[in-house]
Amino acid sequence: MQSVHKKLLVFVLFSIFLVTTTSALSYKVNTTFDVNVVCINAGYCSGTTVCNASIFAPNGDIVLQGVLGTQAADLSFFNWTVNSSQSSNLGQHQVGGFCKDGSVTQIIDFDYNITPTGLELDTAQGILVLGLIFVLIILTFSFLITGLKIENIPFKIFLTSMGALFLMLTIGISLNIVESLMILTGVFSSTFVALYRLSLILISAGGIGLMLYIIYMSVQQFYSYRGLLDDKDDF
């Protein structure tokens, strides 16, 4: 039993790590934005400083290659503009290059994420989402198990229906998180993500069919319980 608890704890911690391990920078897909680099000398660079950087998409495509950055008027940072046509790939983008101010050289090496909304989950939000899923799982099993054991037909119908509803809600939230992780990490190709979204549509259609079937059976059981429907009748 202790080994099971340890495995469950490891799984929860690993899930939190996956949900919350994202880049500190994020931008919205298909928008124009600036990527900034602070100057190397305590936020100041001379007017002769040169910063050169390249940006790579998750699939390895080159977004910018060896482009000189534009220095701010107050000489405190450099920026590179990424236009909407260059921000169509979702996931983690790598920025690499260097800044040179006289004899001082700074290596540029960081990443940013492009997401559907321009937002990401932080640690607190990740724990909150996982906590919500955990509560939904408990509610799902509680409703289903109690509904199967109870003898009162109206309560049985209500509890099993609620259990099925919470089950679909849990599956929907979990699959949405999986899709977000696939996009943010850039592990899977856009084709795979498109197929994954198609499978979500099919699962959603199946879930709607399941809910309609449960409603149908619930109404049938209710009419049968009230004596308005014979065992061999149907509607």
Number of C-alpha atoms within 10 A of each C-alpha: 6 7 8 9 10 11 12 12 12 12 12 16 13 12 15 20 14 15 23 18 17 20 19 11 15 21 21 18 20 18 15 14 15 12 15 15 19 17 22 18 13 8 12 15 23 15 12 10 18 18 26 19 21 19 24 17 24 22 16 10 11 14 18 17 13 13 13 18 19 16 23 15 9 11 16 17 19 23 18 21 14 17 14 13 12 16 22 16 22 25 26 24 26 17 18 16 18 16 23 18 18 11 5 10 15 14 14 16 12 15 18 20 28 27 22 18 10 13 13 23 16 15 15 10 14 20 19 14 18 18 14 14 17 14 13 20 17 14 17 23 16 15 21 20 15 15 22 13 9 13 10 10 16 16 14 21 21 15 21 22 20 18 24 19 18 21 20 21 17 20 17 15 16 15 15 14 17 14 16 20 19 19 23 26 18 19 14 16 13 15 9 12 15 11 11 16 15 12 12 16 12 12 15 15 12 13 19 14 12 15 16 12 12 17 15 13 13 19 15 18 19 16 13 16 14 10 10 12 15 11 10 5 9 8 6
